[in-house]
Amino acid sequence: MAKFLLPLLLCLTAAAELRPPATPLVVHDPYFSIWSFADELTTQTRHWTGTEHSLAGVARIDGKSFRFMGQWRQAPAGVMKQTRRELTPTRTTYEFEQAGVGLSVTFFTPAFANDLDVLSRPASYVVLQARSADGSPHDVELYLDAAAHIAVNTPDQRVVLSRAVAGPLDVLRAGTAEQAVLAKSGDNLRIDWGHLYLAVPRQEGVSARLAGQALRNQWAANGEWPESDDLETGGRNPGVLSVRFSLGQVGTSPVSRRAILAYDDIYSIQYLQRNLRPWWRRTGMTALGMLRAADSEFGALLDRATKFDAELIANLRQAGGEQYAEISVLAYRQTLAAHKLAADIDGTPLYFSKENFSNGCIATVDVTYPSAPFMLALSPRLMAAMLDPIYQYSSLPRWRFAFAPHDLGTYPLANGQVYGGGEQTEENQMPVEESGNMLILAAALAEFSSDTAQAVRYWPVLSKWAAYLKEKGMDPENQLCTDDFAGHLARNANLSIKAIVALGAYSKLAAKLGHTAAAAEYGLAARSFAQKWMAMAADGDHTVLAFGQPGTWSQKYNLVWDRLLGLNLFPAHLSASEVAHYKSVQKTYGLPLDNRSDYTKLDWIIWSATLADNQRDFEALVAPVHRFLNESPSRVPMTDWYWTHDAKQRGFQARSVVGGVFIKLLTEAGVTKRWAGK
């Protein structure tokens, strides 16, 4: 298997400059999401929420033990020296050297956004490669385990361990005894149904065991390995799924082994009271079948990932420079892992986001909006799958408002809006925000994919939202916008831009669909409103936070769609003057959201930077974001809400909205065609 790893190690093209606040290891969806919250892999691995989701690894070199992954009490082993950490869109690789042996540990998730079958498969590979670093042969054994508590929400839940055979694989399994499928919803939760799997190809020197966590210490201390499974588990000692790789004498030629970590949730989402299967299960595939497929396709997927990563990183560098590319690479897997892809009863793909450490909402429209550039650039089919459940829900009689909803419930239960007034009142909702988001995204999907089928199907609701914005959007009432943590704001100038651009987007979409009267009516309204906006928002060399508030300012990130959709409603000098002002007021770690506070939103900075008409200005606004990620003391999966003066997390983490950084890719001609089928 060494031949599979050599191209991998040669093609890790992302520069090592960026120090991730947290590093993705095995990340698939809001429940199966394991990270390292430190620079070294020899610390406790965690779920994105911070709860321990323990992976452990030990190397025995010539009879001496050295820990290379994880942390546990009283581990009788030294610590391998970590020499390198590298990220690409689909892989994270660590390298170590100790006692004359070099060890490479790669976490490989074939997260191809445009290949839904592979993307939805909840399986990651852990690839271990050992070689002699000093030219002399060494006796090497490797140990790897995954704690069964990855399958529980709280440590008091009882776990059942079992094993199976899947073709050439030995398979270990863990899951709760209760198996309460889709029984609860909320934000700070872990999954407690379905099963965690650790699978290894059956070959000489490979041995898999179910055991208590004491096995880690036992093996590290003396290499002692149980003859059979030891199921002394329960309560706070739920056990481990463990495997030993005896490599024998290792010389300068690398020796590779691999394992597969997977999680089968059986049912993923409850949507309008019906339980939906994960996409990969829609045709009846079982967990063991999924593992067999993952194993048999490993080589082809690794080769594909090597090429994909190199090409995407090159494209990102071309679009926005080195620092922009590094930010985007870190955002890649996080964006996908904050979603779940399910199959509707008719086989339609439905893609649901979760508001991680925000409020736990599912399919939130103003979370879909900032993450959309990722989908539009790399997978328009996912974009359509994100919008479909929102359209369906909005078309039901139960949604009685003239504007678009905020959400569909609390993850993983998408049974109806819970935010603000829910389905009952307009109080604390986001009428202009969400209606503008949906119209812009409908037009963007048609623009970047030429797919108008969804817009045709839901034209009545799109037209209803356009009428609402024509009446209410130019000078918004005292409403919330997506930045709801800042509170209500009347006459919000950036929200007004969203409404105006949305009306222009609706006009362009109407023309594309042959609705000539609507195209003319709403195009005229958008142009008229844009002229009024310029007069109402002017404040010297920049524009105001809210109409009638001179001496204020804010990021006008919504303006970016005027350019991306080719609407040309606003003069080019508006973007130029805004960017110039942003450069003059940005702080050490980024551009504040507006004049009211020093906090910011990472995604919106990249959108505002994309208003720049030259690379120098774009990079000037991006550089502090890169510095924030490098220096933030908040070691969590990339937060999008932080303080620009001290780089500390203000709130939120591991959210899908970081997909918004891919917006610069949308300025590249033919970007969707370039990545279709990759």
ChimeraX attribute file (.defattr): number of C-alpha atoms within 10 A of each C-alpha:
attribute: neighborCount
match mode: 1-to-1
recipient: residues
	/A:1	13
	/A:2	14
	/A:3	11
	/A:4	15
	/A:5	21
	/A:6	12
	/A:7	14
	/A:8	18
	/A:9	14
	/A:10	9
	/A:11	14
	/A:12	20
	/A:13	17
	/A:14	21
	/A:15	14
	/A:16	12
	/A:17	12
	/A:18	18
	/A:19	20
	/A:20	25
	/A:21	22
	/A:22	22
	/A:23	26
	/A:24	28
	/A:25	27
	/A:26	26
	/A:27	26
	/A:28	29
	/A:29	23
	/A:30	29
	/A:31	25
	/A:32	24
	/A:33	22
	/A:34	26
	/A:35	25
	/A:36	30
	/A:37	23
	/A:38	17
	/A:39	16
	/A:40	18
	/A:41	26
	/A:42	22
	/A:43	19
	/A:44	21
	/A:45	25
	/A:46	23
	/A:47	24
	/A:48	32
	/A:49	22
	/A:50	17
	/A:51	17
	/A:52	17
	/A:53	25
	/A:54	24
	/A:55	28
	/A:56	23
	/A:57	23
	/A:58	27
	/A:59	28
	/A:60	23
	/A:61	19
	/A:62	16
	/A:63	15
	/A:64	17
	/A:65	25
	/A:66	22
	/A:67	24
	/A:68	31
	/A:69	26
	/A:70	22
	/A:71	17
	/A:72	16
	/A:73	6
	/A:74	7
	/A:75	18
	/A:76	17
	/A:77	20
	/A:78	15
	/A:79	17
	/A:80	23
	/A:81	18
	/A:82	19
	/A:83	13
	/A:84	14
	/A:85	19
	/A:86	20
	/A:87	25
	/A:88	26
	/A:89	27
	/A:90	23
	/A:91	27
	/A:92	20
	/A:93	21
	/A:94	20
	/A:95	21
	/A:96	18
	/A:97	19
	/A:98	19
	/A:99	16
	/A:100	15
	/A:101	25
	/A:102	21
	/A:103	26
	/A:104	23
	/A:105	22
	/A:106	24
	/A:107	24
	/A:108	25
	/A:109	27
	/A:110	27
	/A:111	26
	/A:112	24
	/A:113	25
	/A:114	19
	/A:115	16
	/A:116	17
	/A:117	13
	/A:118	20
	/A:119	19
	/A:120	22
	/A:121	25
	/A:122	26
	/A:123	28
	/A:124	24
	/A:125	25
	/A:126	22
	/A:127	19
	/A:128	24
	/A:129	21
	/A:130	27
	/A:131	24
	/A:132	24
	/A:133	19
	/A:134	14
	/A:135	13
	/A:136	13
	/A:137	17
	/A:138	23
	/A:139	17
	/A:140	23
	/A:141	24
	/A:142	25
	/A:143	25
	/A:144	24
	/A:145	28
	/A:146	23
	/A:147	22
	/A:148	32
	/A:149	28
	/A:150	30
	/A:151	30
	/A:152	26
	/A:153	17
	/A:154	16
	/A:155	17
	/A:156	13
	/A:157	18
	/A:158	20
	/A:159	25
	/A:160	18
	/A:161	23
	/A:162	15
	/A:163	17
	/A:164	13
	/A:165	14
	/A:166	18
	/A:167	14
	/A:168	14
	/A:169	20
	/A:170	21
	/A:171	25
	/A:172	24
	/A:173	22
	/A:174	29
	/A:175	28
	/A:176	23
	/A:177	15
	/A:178	12
	/A:179	15
	/A:180	12
	/A:181	17
	/A:182	19
	/A:183	11
	/A:184	13
	/A:185	18
	/A:186	19
	/A:187	19
	/A:188	15
	/A:189	19
	/A:190	23
	/A:191	23
	/A:192	27
	/A:193	25
	/A:194	22
	/A:195	25
	/A:196	25
	/A:197	27
	/A:198	28
	/A:199	30
	/A:200	28
	/A:201	19
	/A:202	15
	/A:203	12
	/A:204	9
	/A:205	11
	/A:206	18
	/A:207	20
	/A:208	25
	/A:209	24
	/A:210	26
	/A:211	25
	/A:212	21
	/A:213	21
	/A:214	13
	/A:215	21
	/A:216	25
	/A:217	18
	/A:218	15
	/A:219	19
	/A:220	25
	/A:221	16
	/A:222	14
	/A:223	18
	/A:224	12
	/A:225	16
	/A:226	15
	/A:227	8
	/A:228	11
	/A:229	15
	/A:230	15
	/A:231	16
	/A:232	13
	/A:233	19
	/A:234	16
	/A:235	13
	/A:236	13
	/A:237	19
	/A:238	28
	/A:239	27
	/A:240	32
	/A:241	28
	/A:242	25
	/A:243	24
	/A:244	22
	/A:245	22
	/A:246	17
	/A:247	18
	/A:248	14
	/A:249	16
	/A:250	21
	/A:251	18
	/A:252	16
	/A:253	13
	/A:254	19
	/A:255	21
	/A:256	20
	/A:257	20
	/A:258	19
	/A:259	22
	/A:260	23
	/A:261	22
	/A:262	24
	/A:263	24
	/A:264	23
	/A:265	23
	/A:266	18
	/A:267	18
	/A:268	26
	/A:269	29
	/A:270	20
	/A:271	21
	/A:272	16
	/A:273	11
	/A:274	13
	/A:275	20
	/A:276	21
	/A:277	22
	/A:278	23
	/A:279	26
	/A:280	22
	/A:281	21
	/A:282	18
	/A:283	10
	/A:284	9
	/A:285	11
	/A:286	14
	/A:287	21
	/A:288	18
	/A:289	14
	/A:290	18
	/A:291	25
	/A:292	18
	/A:293	14
	/A:294	21
	/A:295	23
	/A:296	11
	/A:297	12
	/A:298	17
	/A:299	15
	/A:300	10
	/A:301	19
	/A:302	21
	/A:303	14
	/A:304	14
	/A:305	24
	/A:306	21
	/A:307	15
	/A:308	19
	/A:309	22
	/A:310	16
	/A:311	15
	/A:312	20
	/A:313	23
	/A:314	16
	/A:315	17
	/A:316	22
	/A:317	18
	/A:318	14
	/A:319	19
	/A:320	22
	/A:321	17
	/A:322	19
	/A:323	22
	/A:324	24
	/A:325	23
	/A:326	24
	/A:327	21
	/A:328	27
	/A:329	23
	/A:330	26
	/A:331	25
	/A:332	22
	/A:333	29
	/A:334	28
	/A:335	24
	/A:336	27
	/A:337	24
	/A:338	24
	/A:339	22
	/A:340	23
	/A:341	27
	/A:342	27
	/A:343	23
	/A:344	19
	/A:345	12
	/A:346	7
	/A:347	12
	/A:348	13
	/A:349	22
	/A:350	26
	/A:351	22
	/A:352	30
	/A:353	30
	/A:354	29
	/A:355	26
	/A:356	23
	/A:357	18
	/A:358	14
	/A:359	15
	/A:360	20
	/A:361	29
	/A:362	31
	/A:363	29
	/A:364	24
	/A:365	25
	/A:366	23
	/A:367	25
	/A:368	27
	/A:369	21
	/A:370	23
	/A:371	24
	/A:372	28
	/A:373	26
	/A:374	29
	/A:375	26
	/A:376	26
	/A:377	28
	/A:378	26
	/A:379	25
	/A:380	25
	/A:381	21
	/A:382	23
	/A:383	25
	/A:384	22
	/A:385	21
	/A:386	25
	/A:387	22
	/A:388	19
	/A:389	21
	/A:390	21
	/A:391	20
	/A:392	12
	/A:393	21
	/A:394	22
	/A:395	15
	/A:396	9
	/A:397	8
	/A:398	11
	/A:399	17
	/A:400	14
	/A:401	17
	/A:402	17
	/A:403	26
	/A:404	30
	/A:405	30
	/A:406	27
	/A:407	26
	/A:408	27
	/A:409	25
	/A:410	24
	/A:411	27
	/A:412	27
	/A:413	23
	/A:414	25
	/A:415	19
	/A:416	22
	/A:417	22
	/A:418	18
	/A:419	20
	/A:420	15
	/A:421	12
	/A:422	19
	/A:423	15
	/A:424	13
	/A:425	11
	/A:426	13
	/A:427	13
	/A:428	17
	/A:429	21
	/A:430	24
	/A:431	27
	/A:432	27
	/A:433	28
	/A:434	27
	/A:435	29
	/A:436	34
	/A:437	24
	/A:438	27
	/A:439	28
	/A:440	25
	/A:441	23
	/A:442	25
	/A:443	24
	/A:444	23
	/A:445	23
	/A:446	20
	/A:447	19
	/A:448	18
	/A:449	19
	/A:450	12
	/A:451	17
	/A:452	16
	/A:453	12
	/A:454	16
	/A:455	21
	/A:456	13
	/A:457	11
	/A:458	16
	/A:459	17
	/A:460	12
	/A:461	21
	/A:462	23
	/A:463	16
	/A:464	15
	/A:465	26
	/A:466	29
	/A:467	17
	/A:468	20
	/A:469	27
	/A:470	17
	/A:471	11
	/A:472	15
	/A:473	27
	/A:474	25
	/A:475	22
	/A:476	23
	/A:477	15
	/A:478	13
	/A:479	20
	/A:480	23
	/A:481	22
	/A:482	18
	/A:483	14
	/A:484	13
	/A:485	10
	/A:486	13
	/A:487	12
	/A:488	15
	/A:489	17
	/A:490	14
	/A:491	19
	/A:492	26
	/A:493	27
	/A:494	23
	/A:495	29
	/A:496	28
	/A:497	28
	/A:498	29
	/A:499	33
	/A:500	31
	/A:501	32
	/A:502	33
	/A:503	30
	/A:504	32
	/A:505	30
	/A:506	28
	/A:507	28
	/A:508	24
	/A:509	25
	/A:510	23
	/A:511	16
	/A:512	16
	/A:513	15
	/A:514	10
	/A:515	13
	/A:516	13
	/A:517	12
	/A:518	18
	/A:519	22
	/A:520	16
	/A:521	12
	/A:522	23
	/A:523	24
	/A:524	15
	/A:525	17
	/A:526	27
	/A:527	19
	/A:528	14
	/A:529	23
	/A:530	23
	/A:531	13
	/A:532	13
	/A:533	20
	/A:534	15
	/A:535	11
	/A:536	17
	/A:537	21
	/A:538	15
	/A:539	18
	/A:540	10
	/A:541	10
	/A:542	21
	/A:543	28
	/A:544	24
	/A:545	26
	/A:546	22
	/A:547	22
	/A:548	15
	/A:549	15
	/A:550	14
	/A:551	12
	/A:552	16
	/A:553	24
	/A:554	22
	/A:555	26
	/A:556	27
	/A:557	22
	/A:558	24
	/A:559	24
	/A:560	21
	/A:561	23
	/A:562	22
	/A:563	17
	/A:564	19
	/A:565	20
	/A:566	12
	/A:567	18
	/A:568	15
	/A:569	20
	/A:570	21
	/A:571	12
	/A:572	12
	/A:573	10
	/A:574	17
	/A:575	23
	/A:576	17
	/A:577	15
	/A:578	22
	/A:579	24
	/A:580	14
	/A:581	17
	/A:582	25
	/A:583	16
	/A:584	10
	/A:585	13
	/A:586	18
	/A:587	18
	/A:588	15
	/A:589	28
	/A:590	30
	/A:591	31
	/A:592	25
	/A:593	25
	/A:594	19
	/A:595	15
	/A:596	12
	/A:597	11
	/A:598	18
	/A:599	25
	/A:600	23
	/A:601	22
	/A:602	27
	/A:603	22
	/A:604	24
	/A:605	26
	/A:606	24
	/A:607	26
	/A:608	23
	/A:609	29
	/A:610	30
	/A:611	26
	/A:612	21
	/A:613	14
	/A:614	11
	/A:615	13
	/A:616	12
	/A:617	18
	/A:618	24
	/A:619	20
	/A:620	17
	/A:621	24
	/A:622	26
	/A:623	16
	/A:624	21
	/A:625	26
	/A:626	21
	/A:627	17
	/A:628	26
	/A:629	23
	/A:630	15
	/A:631	18
	/A:632	20
	/A:633	13
	/A:634	18
	/A:635	20
	/A:636	23
	/A:637	25
	/A:638	26
	/A:639	25
	/A:640	21
	/A:641	21
	/A:642	25
	/A:643	23
	/A:644	26
	/A:645	16
	/A:646	16
	/A:647	23
	/A:648	20
	/A:649	22
	/A:650	16
	/A:651	14
	/A:652	18
	/A:653	23
	/A:654	26
	/A:655	28
	/A:656	29
	/A:657	29
	/A:658	32
	/A:659	26
	/A:660	26
	/A:661	27
	/A:662	31
	/A:663	27
	/A:664	24
	/A:665	23
	/A:666	20
	/A:667	16
	/A:668	16
	/A:669	9
	/A:670	13
	/A:671	17
	/A:672	19
	/A:673	14
	/A:674	14
	/A:675	16
	/A:676	16
	/A:677	12
	/A:678	17
